[in-house]
């Protein structure tokens, strides 16, 4: 029997106040799409936020207000969203049968720290000195730990191990930040 093929993209972003989600589903023309539901569970919350103003083929940037993390000054100030595991579920009727669910490890704060540390490096258009080269290698290693953390959470469904790798990468970033600032 023919059915819709639901799929979402949740891209990484360097914008700390938005959570982008793109519907990449394939909808069958012969089957009407009804009752679309997008649910997003933010790290640290025990419930999912139902986003009721989305339609098939949406491309949306959700803010802290949209996700229930911020309740004051919505539309005037945009609070940063936390890094961590977001659980996203997209469904259409019958919602208990036609759905997809994703675990997404948001690493925006980590990526912003990596970029900040890259800005502080004394780089030129020639081969770097040994100390700078070592710092570049360390940042590359940290980025690989972040990629591994995402893979563990998003592909391997090993949330605890992924979060442990993320926290390790963040501790490495914090140690680097202290060395570069002194």
Helices and strands as residue ranges (DSSP letters): E 8-9, E 19-23, E 37-41, E 49-51, E 59-62, E 84-92, E 98-106, H 108-120, H 130-154, H 159-181
